[in-house]
Amino acid sequence: MSIISYKTIKNILFKLEPETAHTIAGFGLGTLSTIRALKKHYKKIYFNSNPILKQNILGMEFNNPVGLGAGFDKNGDYIDSIIALGFGYTEVGTVTPKPQLGNDKPRLFRLVEDESIQNAMGFNNKGSDYLIENVKQNQKEYPLGINIGKNKLTPEDKALDDYEFLLKELESYSDYLVINISSPNTPGLRDLQNEEFITALFKMAKDITSKPIFLKIAPDMTSDDAINLCGVAIKAGASGIIATNTTIDYSLTPNAKDFGGISGKLLKEKSFRLFEAIAKEFYSKTILISVGGIDSAEEAYRRIKAGASLIQVFSMLIYRGPELIREINDGLVELIKEDGYENITQAIGVDREND
């Protein structure tokens, strides 16, 4: 069975508006869940399950450390298919209690020269009930994270109610949950990145579920503020930190719009710098996941040695396709062996040993 190269698919999709292209790509992924032989074929090509990459984290078994970041599969439509692209886990959402349309279009832009994406989607999703039905109907072959956020029309003083509702509704359907208060596309959401709200939120969350709960932070805070906020979250019960979300630093490129969040290669160094600062403080004290512009096995390994147990890819998948996921995992196997390790866990945080 032959397959069409991603380069050919990309040439077609990039002639379309980004959101239209995303919908068509999603339709293609959906076919993998119905044509089992095709899914098996793609999985054989792209999925790496070398034992050197396997690890148990908080009771979850990961066959490889590369996950699909939140935002690609907002409604859990592709849970059964994503493994065929090579991912070791997936994170769906961001989901809100009620369905919402998100911000006005156009709201998704390619920064092609920068291999980056700019989005102002605004948590467009079909709501928690729809997501739950998809989770029920899809086979799950790997850890599933659910990323949760408040509805746009929910005032800040009622935001805790939205997160409480989602935690109660979704905890039994997820392997882990992620608190998203770092998207730049819901008015006032980043204002919730404060000690009082974080403390109340995670204390409430730990009373609701024993599932791992992560905090996803923005890359635009100072290192001191990020470290302080993460410390508060961990003390209140957070299982780990995901760093980082998209950036509103439009000075990174002259091609940027003046709204929405930037992801992809432009975010790489900014994301890494903040992740490294957090890792210097919290490595070995909590689980750390790194995301933002990861475009090679070498970059993935840099994050792992800096303290990341797992990494996530999203925007670079759009530019490189599933070949990138295979290249990262294959490359990690070789890099880990070159350093004389028998398992990825021995490489995690090695750069922190002399801190």
Beta strands, then each sheet from edge to edge (+ up, - down):
strand 1: 55-57
strand 2: 60-62
strand 3: 66-68
strand 4: 89-95
strand 5: 108-111
strand 6: 116-119
strand 7: 144-148
strand 8: 176-180
strand 9: 213-217
strand 10: 240-243
strand 11: 261-264
strand 12: 287-291
strand 13: 310-313
sheet 1: 1+ 2-
sheet 2: 3+ 4+ 7+ 8+ 9+ 10+ 12+ 13+ 3+
sheet 3: 5+ 6- 11+
end
